[in-house]
Amino acid sequence: MLTKLKAKIQQLLGHEARLAHRIGLTPNAASCLGMVFALLSAFLYWKSFSDTHLLVLATILLLLSGLCDALDGVIARLYEEVTVFGGFIDSLLDRYADAIVLAGIILAGFSDAFWGIATIVGTLLVSYTRARAEVAGVKMESIGVAERPERIVILALASLITLVWFPALRWSIILLAMLTNFTVFQRVFHFNRALKRGLCS
């Protein structure tokens, strides 16, 4: 859903990408920086249960991680540095970032373990179904209600709402558990339909 909006945002990030490239930031370095922001965000989520004011900083770092995820692709395309390995590393680090941030939220006690684990599993399978389908020649980008941009936005909003309504993060994890696994179902359905139409390579 928001993947289309992400594409438009990437078009607007040209100036930032040029600036980042000028100071020596490569696409892979941007991906790694996003991972660092995710680690710091997860740590602050973990610490914020006893001090919810840390949630603001955790949210900012989460959004910066998402920004780096958009920026690395812009840099790669602008400077013709797109590589198979770069795409592989970007996708791999995104999965680590997703799982680590969710783990920080779960370990802090904002979420029940069951719903937290269900969200992590759903999140990883959303990525896996896309990767597996695209190997077979079926495009999966924008298929499903809970791709990475949607998940980041939901967590960010819930984190800020938690400042005034404490259960917000807990309910956001329950929502993400349902949405991510529903997205997996949507992608399985889309893949099966493409298979029947003979669209697989």
N, C-alpha and C positions, 0 to 999 in steps of 0.2 A: 504493500500500500504506500508507505512513505518512501519506498525506494525511488519512486518517480520524483518525489520532492527532493530526495537526496541528489538525484542527477542534476536538478536545477540548481541546488545549492553548490554542487561541484563546479558548475559553470560560472558561478559568482565568486569562486575562490581563486580565480586566476591571479589576482594581485597578491594575495597571501602566499600562494604557491611560489610565485616568482621571488618574493621576499625570503621565503624559507629556503629556496634553492640558492639564493645569493649568499646566505650565511652558512651554506654547506650542508643543508638538510636533504638527504637523498630519500627516495620513496621508502626504502627499507628502514632508514633511520626514523622516518615519520611513523612507520608501523611500530617500531620498537618504543618510540616515545609514547605512543598511545597505550602500549602495554604497561609502561612505567606509571602513567596516569591512572590506569585501571588498578594496578597494585596499591597505589597510594589511596585511591578511592575505597578499595576493599578494606584496607587497614583502618581508615577513618569510620567506615560503616561499623566495623567491629568494635571500635572504641566509642561510638556515638550513642550506644544504648543507655549509658549512664550520663551522657552529656549530649542531648539532642541538637545543640547548637553546632556540633561538628558535622551534622547532616548537610548543612549549607555548603561547607567545603568539600565534603564527599560528593555532593551533587555536581558541583563545579568541575571537579576532577573527572567525574563520569562523563560529563558533556565534552570536556576537553579530549578525553579518550575517543569519543565518537567523532569529534572534529578531525583528529589525526587520521582516523579511519577514512574519512572523506578526502583529506589533504594528500595522503600518500598516492592515491590514484590520479589526482589532478597533476601532481608533480611529475609522475611517471609519463602521463600522456603529453604534457606540455613540452617536456624535454626528451621525448622519445626514449624513455628508460623503462618501458614496459618489458618485463621478462616473465617467463614461466615460473622461475624460482621466486621472484618477488611476489607474484600472485599467490603462490603456495604459502610463503611465509606470512603474508598479510592475513590470509584465511586462518592459518594455524594460530597466530597470535590473537586474532579476534575470538577464537573459541576459548583460549586460555583466559582472556580478559573477561568474557561472559561468565565463565565458571567461577573465577576468582571473586568477582564482585558479588555474585549470588552467594558464594560461600561466606563472604564477610557479613552479609546481611543475615544469613542463617545462624552463623556462630554468635552473632551479637544477640540473638534471641528475638529479632523482629519477626521471624517466621517459624512456624512449626516445621520440624524436620521433614515430615511427609510431603508437604506442599513445596518445600524448598528443593528437595531431591527431584520431585516430579517436574519442577520448573527447569532444573539443570538438565535432566534427561530430555525434556521436550526441546529445550534450546539447542542442545547438541544435535538432536535428530533433525531439527529444521535445517541445520547446515548440512548434515550428512545426506538427507534426501535430495537436496539440491546438487551436491557434488556427485552423488551416484547417478542421478537422472541425467545430468549434463554430460557425463562420460558416455551415456547412451545416446546423446544428441538431442535431449529434450530440455529446452530452456525453462528455468525455474524462477528466475528473477521476477519479482513482483507477484509471485503466486503465494497466496496465504495472507492471513490477517496479522501475523506477528513476526515480521522479519526483524532484523537487528535495530533499525531506526525506531520502529514502534516500541520495541522492548526498552530501549534507552529512554525514550520520552515518558513511558509509563512509570518507570522507576524514578526518574528525575522528578516528575510531578508528585508522585506519592511521597518521596523523601521530603519535599517542601511542605506538603500537606500534613505530614507527621508532626511538624512543629506546632500545629494547632489541634491536630486530631491524631493521637498516638497510634491507633490501629491501622492507619492508612497503608503503611508498608506491608503489614501482614496481609491485608486484603489485596494489595497489588500483586503479591507473590501468588496468592490463590488464583487471581485473574490470569496471571502469566502462565501458570501451570495449565490452565484450561486452554488458553489461546495458543500456546506453543504446540501443545499436542493436537489441537484442532488443525493447526497449520500443517502439521505432519500428515494428518488425514487428507487435507486438501491437496497436498503435493502427491500423495499416493494416488488419489483419484485422478489428478491431472496427468500423472505419468501413465496410469492404466488406460486412460482415454487416448493419449498420444500413441500408446502401443497398439491399440485397436485400430487406429487410423493409419498405422504404418509410418509414423513420424520418427521412429527410433532408427538410429544408424546401426 
